Amino acid sequence: MLIVPPVVSLKISEPPPKFAKSKISLHVSSRSVKGKSGVATAIVYCEANFGDIDGKTANGLIRRSEKYKILSVIDSKKAGLDTGMVLDDKPNGIPICRDLAEALTQAGSVPDFFIFGMAPSSGMLSKHERGLVLEAMSHGMNIVNGLHEFLNDDPVFAAACIASNVEILDVRRPRDKKDLRLFSGRIAEVTCPVIAVLGTDCAIGKRTTANIITSALNDSGIKTVMIGTGQTGLIQGARYGVALDAVPSQFCAGELEATIVKAFENEHPDVIVVEGQGSLSHPAFSSTSFILRGSCPNGVVLQHAPRRSMRCDFDGMEMPTPASEINLIETFAATKVIGLTINHEKMNDTEVSAAITQYEQELGIPSTDALTRSPERLVEMVLAAFPLLKRGLAATA
């Protein structure tokens, strides 16, 4: 049974919006050709981390990638397995290879891109990883780099680009400082619901849940646009986004606001979903505060991992309860938490069902697991909070 939270009002008093519908010798050709779809091919590097927290970029690309056709993942610890089975117990035909040589052999031709698919807390390449990226470049592969270390600024990588006629995409690189935007207040011009997907910890599934909510709403006839706020969402192919943790703090709220306003003006969506970062209660991260300030969300969906007792990468720091995080969010910003989504790590299906029931009773808001439960639950969650959206559905029925 779906628990209906209080209806959430929009930011401004206007009529409801209209609802718009080398060193390795291999027998491979020198360069792959893009398929008929025009999607570039890629190998993802995720050594010893695929399926784990620090492999979240690779994990995300396997679950969803609009920009690249993923051919394989490199992780010697899980070589020979199917990536879909590792992540979701569902085969997808994308193999895990032992090393770059095996990945190139499996591909049959040199892919367009080599994607660094890990998100280490250091944000930097190790000495071994530097050598591997240079090796991939020597085979003619462009590089997708989501780290804080901008490889285009490194003379060694700059020279390698010229020598191999390839490019490096430093995904996190922000605009030039002269082009960065301050908060202007134009977010008030966005008249559709803005929903932020926040969490009780980092690496807890906020981006995955935001993607699923976006897809579920679009599939139900509610035009929805997602705003990426981290490197993985941008690598996946988010049309609108900014890597907030690489932007100087003075401009974070303004950069996000400007991105949301642009998406609203260009797409005329019924709903805008904003990917969260970190956690508002987590002292190591500040991005959530900028997301709440820059997006001024009408509603928040909170992601929580019931079996996670300590914060990711902080063994001495206990996880907050959903109730305490909700109180902090609603105290910090003029918004309302409209639902809870569960990360089912270390949980079986029976435990997930019990947790859903428990949190609905405790918190008085809808709860679900975006990955293992019907996406219709997410649509119901949003419609319960924003009933005006139902008018648009009725008009297009």
Secondary structure, DSSP 4 states (H G I P E B T S, - for coil): -PPPPPPPP-SS--PPPP----------BS-----TT-PEEEEEE-TTTTTSGGGHHHHHHHH--SSEEEEEEE-GGGTTSBHHHHHHS---S-BEESSHHHHHHHHSB--SEEEE----TT-S--HHHHHHHHHHHHTT-EEEE-SSS-GGGSHHHHHHHHHHT--EEETT----GGG-----SGGGG--S-EEEEEESSSSSSHHHHHHHHHHHHHHTT--EEEEE-SHHHHHHT-SEE--GGGS-HHHHHHHHHHHHHHHHHHH--SEEEEE--S-TT-TT--HHHHHHHHH--SEEEEEE-TT--EETTEEEEEPPPHHHHHHHHHHHSS--EEEEEE--TT--HHHHHHHHHHHHHHHSS-EE-TTTS-THHHHHHHHHH-TTHHHHHHHH-
